[in-house]
């Protein structure tokens, strides 16, 4: 490593204890922009060059997401440390090699269990694992299998360690109980925020300040890295998993449903669903979230996603926008049901179903995991949803509510 690099200048502050930890498990939850992924990438590039027998396994739930996330971050880290000439990256297979020693950084997805359990390295030992976006690992048993892949004696000076980095969207996650609700000499935990990222620009900081002012509960989670809520949730039967959309679509009596919630300052949201009415399951298989878009742009995006010919049920409070979508070629755009208590009736209808959210639908999972009842001034829930985290659930309610009840049905 080049001798003119002063490490604190490269990595910044806020992660000293993380950097020094040799605990078996390092679990770091953090806000958006808290540089947890970038810091972890810097850590592993630096440490592998310091320990010539060490090798690293990098894991996410879906293998296809690794190239544009962890792999790119590690290449960036090598460049920032001034040592990119000493590392070789390949995409087939996806791996990084430290050229002076032949040490490897390997990449695997939990969507291929066989490749996780049969890992070997040509030099040294596999001693470190980095699980990025660990909240995607919804099955604790998958983590246990991965944990067992780090076994055997370590060479002198090395240690076994699994690092988990994630945003804490749901307080019901097994990660909270396993790592944050216990005291153990094996576990290091940390919560980091955007405030420890000295490289955020003025626009980034303003985004968080506006969130703090306008969306305090969202700010607590996305800005300060706190856990999402565990009480007062509107939809409690939610699973986050990968499924074969075509296989679900081929099941008997599956109904497709598409819902659109208009926004501008708030996001415009399209939610795409397959509904198994017999087994009371709503499969959410695709999503689109975007702020500041016109109706023409919305129409073009719907077409680009391949849903231009579908029935798109939209917020009935926006008749002009619905008419414009129709003019732009979304002929199936139509208003959602309206009438007294229509929101509550729609929610009550959908509470009978289990939501199975595809892992590609991260924003919807985040919202439905935090969509809760509003409270009165004494903190008691009332029969009105909070606005925060409501955009995706509203879009889902428009689409599902229209297909699950007969057209003649009215809430009036």
C-alpha positions in Angstrom: 0.0 0.0 0.0 1.2 3.5 -0.8 3.0 5.0 2.2 1.6 8.5 1.6 -2.0 7.5 2.5 -3.2 8.7 5.9 -6.1 6.3 6.6 -8.4 8.7 8.6 -8.3 11.1 5.7 -9.5 8.4 3.4 -12.3 6.8 5.5 -13.4 9.7 7.6 -14.9 9.5 11.1 -17.7 7.7 12.8 -16.5 4.1 12.4 -13.5 3.8 14.7 -15.0 1.0 16.9 -16.3 -0.8 13.8 -12.8 -0.8 12.3 -11.2 -2.1 15.5 -13.8 -4.8 16.2 -12.8 -8.5 16.0 -16.1 -9.8 17.3 -17.5 -12.9 15.5 -20.5 -10.7 14.4 -20.5 -7.1 13.4 -24.1 -5.8 12.8 -24.3 -2.3 11.6 -27.6 -0.7 10.9 -27.7 2.8 9.6 -29.5 5.6 7.8 -29.3 6.4 4.2 -26.1 8.1 3.4 -24.3 6.9 6.5 -21.4 5.5 4.4 -21.7 2.1 6.0 -21.3 0.2 2.7 -18.5 2.4 1.5 -16.7 2.1 4.8 -17.1 -1.7 4.8 -15.6 -1.9 1.3 -12.6 0.3 2.4 -12.1 -1.9 5.4 -11.9 -5.2 3.5 -9.6 -3.9 0.8 -7.3 -2.5 3.4 -7.4 -5.5 5.7 -6.9 -8.1 3.0 -3.7 -6.4 2.0 -2.7 -6.3 5.6 -3.4 -10.1 6.2 -2.0 -12.2 3.3 -3.9 -15.4 4.3 -7.3 -13.8 4.5 -10.1 -14.2 2.0 -13.6 -12.6 1.9 -17.0 -13.9 0.9 -19.6 -11.1 -0.1 -23.2 -12.1 0.1 -26.6 -10.7 -0.8 -29.9 -12.4 -1.1 -29.9 -12.2 -4.9 -26.7 -12.8 -6.8 -27.7 -10.4 -9.6 -27.6 -7.4 -7.3 -24.0 -7.9 -6.3 -22.2 -6.5 -9.4 -23.8 -3.0 -9.2 -23.5 -2.8 -5.4 -20.7 -4.5 -3.4 -18.5 -5.3 -6.4 -18.6 -1.7 -7.5 -18.0 -0.4 -4.0 -15.0 -2.6 -3.5 -13.5 -1.4 -6.8 -14.2 2.1 -5.7 -12.4 1.4 -2.4 -9.3 0.1 -4.1 -9.2 3.3 -6.2 -9.7 5.5 -3.2 -6.9 3.8 -1.3 -4.7 4.2 -4.4 -4.2 0.5 -4.9 -6.4 -0.3 -7.9 -3.4 -1.4 -9.9 -2.9 -4.3 -7.4 -6.4 -5.7 -7.8 -8.0 -7.5 -10.7 -11.8 -7.7 -11.1 -13.7 -10.1 -13.3 -17.4 -10.5 -13.9 -17.4 -14.1 -15.0 -16.8 -15.4 -12.4 -17.6 -12.3 -10.3 -14.6 -11.9 -8.1 -11.7 -9.7 -7.1 -8.1 -10.9 -6.8 -5.3 -9.3 -5.0 -2.5 -9.8 -7.5 0.6 -9.9 -5.2 -0.8 -12.9 -3.2 -3.7 -14.4 -5.1 -6.2 -13.7 -2.3 -9.8 -13.7 -3.4 -13.0 -11.7 -2.8 -15.8 -14.0 -3.8 -19.4 -13.1 -4.4 -22.5 -15.3 -3.9 -26.2 -15.0 -3.7 -28.4 -16.8 -1.2 -30.6 -17.7 -4.2 -28.2 -20.5 -5.0 -27.7 -22.4 -1.7 -25.3 -25.0 -3.3 -22.8 -22.3 -4.2 -22.8 -21.0 -0.6 -22.1 -24.3 1.0 -19.3 -25.4 -1.3 -16.8 -22.6 -1.3 -13.0 -22.9 -1.4 -10.1 -20.5 -1.9 -6.8 -21.2 -3.6 -4.7 -19.5 -1.0 -5.1 -19.0 2.7 -8.5 -19.3 4.4 -12.0 -18.0 4.0 -12.3 -16.1 7.3 -14.5 -13.1 6.6 -18.1 -12.7 5.3 -19.9 -9.5 4.4 -23.7 -9.6 4.1 -24.9 -6.4 2.5 -28.5 -5.4 2.7 -28.9 -8.0 5.4 -32.6 -7.2 6.0 -33.2 -9.0 2.6 -32.3 -12.2 4.4 -35.7 -12.9 5.9 -35.1 -16.5 6.8 -32.8 -16.8 9.8 -32.0 -20.4 8.8 -30.2 -19.1 5.7 -28.0 -17.0 7.9 -27.2 -20.1 10.1 -26.1 -22.1 7.1 -23.8 -19.2 6.0 -22.5 -18.9 9.5 -21.4 -22.6 9.4 -19.4 -22.0 6.2 -16.8 -20.1 8.3 -15.2 -22.9 10.3 -11.9 -24.6 11.1 -8.6 -23.3 12.5 -7.4 -19.8 11.7 -3.8 -19.0 11.0 -2.1 -17.0 13.7 -3.3 -13.4 13.8 -6.5 -14.0 11.8 -10.1 -14.1 13.2 -13.5 -15.3 11.9 -16.0 -12.6 11.4 -19.3 -12.0 9.7 -20.3 -8.4 9.0 -23.9 -7.4 8.4 -24.9 -4.0 7.0 -28.4 -2.9 6.4 -31.2 -0.3 6.8 -33.5 -1.1 9.7 -36.8 -1.0 7.9 -38.7 -3.4 10.2 -38.6 -3.9 14.0 -40.0 -7.4 13.4 -36.8 -8.5 11.6 -34.9 -11.4 13.2 -31.8 -9.2 13.0 -33.0 -7.1 15.9 -33.7 -10.0 18.2 -30.5 -11.9 17.2 -28.0 -9.1 17.4 -29.4 -5.9 19.0 -31.7 -7.2 21.8 -29.0 -9.3 23.5 -25.6 -8.8 25.1 -22.9 -11.1 23.9 -19.1 -11.0 23.8 -19.4 -12.4 20.3 -21.4 -9.4 18.9 -20.6 -5.9 18.0 -23.4 -3.6 17.0 -23.6 0.0 15.8 -26.1 2.5 14.5 -24.7 5.1 12.1 -26.4 8.1 10.5 -25.9 10.6 7.7 -24.4 12.9 10.3 -21.2 10.9 10.4 -20.7 11.3 6.6 -18.6 14.3 6.2 -18.7 14.0 2.4 -22.4 14.6 1.9 -23.0 17.8 -0.1 -25.4 20.6 0.8 -28.2 19.1 -1.3 -27.9 15.8 0.5 -28.0 17.5 3.9 -31.0 19.6 2.9 -32.9 16.5 1.9 -32.6 15.1 5.5 -33.5 18.5 7.0 -36.6 18.6 5.0 -37.4 15.0 5.9 -36.9 15.9 9.6 -39.4 18.7 9.3 -42.0 17.2 7.0 -41.8 13.4 7.8 -40.6 12.9 11.3 -41.3 9.2 11.5 -39.6 8.5 8.2 -36.7 10.7 9.3 -36.3 8.6 12.5 -35.8 5.5 10.3 -34.2 6.8 7.2 -32.3 9.7 8.8 -31.3 8.4 12.2 -31.2 4.6 11.6 -33.8 3.6 14.2 -35.9 0.5 13.8 -39.2 0.7 12.0 -42.3 0.3 14.1 -43.5 -3.0 15.6 -46.9 -2.0 16.9 -49.9 -0.4 15.3 -49.1 -1.9 11.8 -52.0 -2.0 9.5 -50.8 -5.1 7.6 -49.1 -7.7 9.7 -49.1 -10.6 7.3 -46.2 -9.7 5.1 -43.5 -11.8 3.6 -40.5 -10.6 1.7 -39.1 -13.3 -0.7 -38.1 -14.1 -4.2 -40.7 -15.9 -6.3 -41.2 -16.9 -9.9 -43.7 -14.4 -11.3 -44.5 -16.6 -14.3 -45.2 -19.6 -12.1 -47.5 -17.6 -9.9 -49.3 -16.2 -13.0 -49.8 -19.7 -14.3 -51.7 -20.8 -11.1 -55.5 -21.4 -11.4 -57.7 -18.3 -11.0 -54.9 -15.8 -10.5 -56.1 -12.2 -11.0 -53.7 -9.4 -12.0 -54.1 -5.9 -10.5 -52.3 -2.6 -11.0 -52.7 0.4 -8.8 -51.4 4.0 -9.3 -51.0 6.7 -6.6 -50.3 10.1 -8.0 -47.7 12.4 -6.4 -45.3 15.1 -7.2 -43.5 16.2 -4.0 -44.6 12.8 -2.7 -43.7 9.9 -5.0 -45.9 8.7 -7.8 -46.2 5.0 -7.2 -47.2 2.1 -9.5 -47.8 -1.3 -7.7 -48.2 -4.5 -9.8 -49.9 -7.5 -8.2 -51.1 -11.1 -8.8 -53.9 -12.1 -6.5 -54.7 -15.6 -5.4 -58.2 -15.2 -4.0 -58.6 -18.8 -3.0 -55.6 -18.8 -0.7 -55.9 -15.2 0.2 -52.4 -14.1 -1.1 -51.5 -10.9 -2.8 -48.2 -11.2 -4.7 -46.5 -7.9 -5.3 -44.1 -8.5 -8.2 -43.2 -5.1 -9.6 -43.1 -1.4 -8.5 -42.2 2.1 -9.7 -41.6 5.0 -7.3 -40.7 8.4 -8.7 -41.0 12.0 -7.5 -41.5 15.1 -9.7 -42.9 13.4 -12.8 -45.6 14.6 -15.2 -48.5 12.6 -16.4 -46.8 12.2 -19.8 -43.8 10.8 -18.1 -45.9 8.5 -16.0 -47.6 7.1 -19.1 -44.3 6.6 -20.9 -42.9 4.7 -17.9 -46.0 2.5 -17.6 -45.6 1.6 -21.3 -41.8 1.0 -20.9 -42.5 -1.4 -18.1 -44.8 -3.4 -20.4 -48.1 -2.5 -18.6 -49.6 0.0 -21.1 -52.4 -2.3 -22.0 -53.4 -3.2 -18.4 -56.2 -1.9 -16.3 -54.5 0.7 -14.1 -56.7 1.7 -11.1 -55.8 5.3 -10.0 -56.5 7.6 -7.2 -60.1 8.8 -7.8 -59.2 12.2 -6.4 -57.2 12.9 -9.6 -59.8 12.8 -12.5 -57.8 15.2 -14.6 -54.6 13.1 -14.3 -56.6 10.0 -15.2 -58.0 11.6 -18.3 -54.5 12.7 -19.3 -53.1 9.2 -18.9 -55.9 8.0 -21.2 -55.0 10.6 -23.8 -51.3 9.5 -23.5 -52.3 6.0 -24.4 -53.0 4.3 -21.1 -56.6 3.4 -22.1 -57.1 1.2 -19.0 -56.5 4.0 -16.6 -59.6 4.4 -14.4 -60.6 5.8 -11.0 -60.5 3.8 -7.8 -63.7 3.3 -5.7 -64.9 6.2 -3.7 -67.4 6.9 -1.0 -67.8 7.2 2.7 -65.3 5.0 4.6 -63.8 3.6 1.3 -60.3 3.7 2.7 -61.2 1.6 5.8 -63.3 -0.8 3.8 -60.4 -1.3 1.4 -58.0 -1.9 4.2 -60.3 -4.3 6.0 -60.7 -6.2 2.8 -56.9 -6.5 2.2 -56.2 -7.4 5.8 -57.7 -10.8 5.0 -54.7 -11.4 2.6 -51.1 -12.2 3.1 -48.8 -9.9 1.1 -45.9 -11.7 -0.5 -43.5 -9.0 -1.7 -40.9 -9.8 -4.3 -37.3 -8.8 -3.2 -37.1 -6.5 -6.2 -39.9 -4.4 -4.6 -37.8 -2.8 -1.9 -39.7 0.5 -1.6 -43.0 -1.2 -1.2 -41.7 -3.6 1.4 -40.2 -0.7 3.3 -43.6 1.2 3.2 -45.9 -1.7 4.1 -43.5 -2.7 6.9 -44.1 0.8 8.5 -47.6 1.6 7.4 -49.5 2.1 10.6 -52.6 3.7 12.2 -52.5 7.3 13.2 -52.7 8.1 16.9 -54.6 10.7 18.9 -53.0 13.2 21.2 -52.8 10.5 23.9 -50.9 8.2 21.6 -53.8 5.8 21.1 -54.5 4.5 17.6 -57.4 5.9 15.6 -59.2 4.4 12.5 -57.2 6.5 10.1 -53.8 5.6 8.5 -50.7 7.7 8.9 -49.7 9.5 5.7 -46.1 8.5 5.9 -45.3 5.2 4.2 -48.8 5.3 2.6 -48.0 5.7 -1.1 -47.4 2.1 -2.0 -50.1 0.7 0.2 -52.6 3.2 -1.2 -51.7 2.2 -4.8 -52.1 -1.5 -3.8 -55.5 -0.7 -2.3 -56.7 1.0 -5.4 -55.7 -1.9 -7.7 -56.7 -4.8 -5.4 -59.9 -3.2 -4.1 -61.3 -2.8 -7.6 -60.7 -6.4 -8.7 -61.7 -8.1 -5.4 -65.2 -6.6 -5.4 -67.8 -6.6 -8.1 -68.1 -3.5 -10.3 -71.5 -2.8 -9.0 -70.3 -2.6 -5.4 -70.3 0.9 -3.8 -69.1 2.2 -0.5 -71.8 4.8 -0.5 
